């Protein structure tokens, strides 16, 4: 069974993002970039499937600039077999990414697409669902456990009321949540091996091209700074401040 794992290059989660002075977006100059954490979880789960003998090949695919090869190499060092980079300097919106991935799926014919539930930069949580709709495949989002058996996959997913278990016929799309697993650290020998693994560099035109898109960023601003808290002497003073100053009761 071939598993396709889309990954995204984002600002490292330990880095504090800075907004550009003209408020057109986030400043990426001289900022550490890394694989999106949820994508990393998806790669780990695919590699574990391969180690169990469930998956025969793990293909890492990314849409982004030439530097996204580093992100793919990270996935290959974790255990992926080969990579595909759809190189573009544009920042395509979720629907356009889903269309490109749908074209890759038709070319690669995987049985399972395992991907992060969302990227920590845009927080759209949309590509997995859109990809499922474009392909006409069943989907399970926010997976905390994935079990493949024959031609079906059983997915335990986190919902507001607890856990929900779904059984999907393959091929299917599954998006990984935070508690699915803990990604491994790539060892030095595996990092060296990853340098010799194949990454096919394509362009959007190889998969139908990029449309103009339907979304426009009007303005990006930082959240307002939080003011310092105050101490109150008793419950009556707390209630009074909540009424007069906070206006919440």
Steps between C-alpha positions, in 0.01 A plus 500: 500500500639837396452787748519861383590758765465871409720727716539877529797727575401750770661729756643287781251476785761629747542827308286805574350618173542869407258693281643707214495876551256543208268234651497297178604177673748332732870585472688186391843662454773320700239292684552134586267277298409138566240233425151575624458304829178327391666395173785355705250289692353376171845401372572312823174306474570407136850379590360293788258339253794413279690352795197280577490379140168674429646762265740412221602853400479844665508796260552850641356785293515876555385815322733796551829669415823319416599512870209264574738224390644525852155428642464197274850382600386510863216263411738277307738492797210387720443205265328620185607333175493787248374852461314723254533879509256714306717809485331840515584829667132586522298437815207301360176493694366168637279421200789541255723280719226237511469508119877451457500214750201340324703501177796341683268234640374411153861462382625305805183297580554460876258301715519741794566873535622584849548868575500754783160637597620859447810715456601724790549804274159537335304272740249442220432130571361468147735321258425147622125546474522670161731228367256232613215679320700544179597132494164369616676302776377444856671709767570495873636814665670563838623142526644388835533134393525336157473124431515356148352156444472363147306744286369707791646746749356553848554851635438623852445875490465765766166680519356745752319227693788251510616249239333381181607190306449483125572220253583613145546307181836558334608714324439770760624831641596520869620814679714464814438667833752579772453183706539250216867440585828664600728551198849354517825691474681412179835331574819621332531184282141547380565869429797398285292234323227757433746708296519215249126446471318633194302824497318566174465874442188594306314823428130580541471492120583128512178449698261737334642836618397745771184708468480858625320393813198638682656639818676832554691600812380846591711561808708304753532644852640380830254423781454782754739493792352368822488740793630402842256351747401659830447356847169549677439490873173307501226347285285815512780708345550230232132508407503881489800507264344235277190718475650848465841444337482170311130528416457122494217473755 
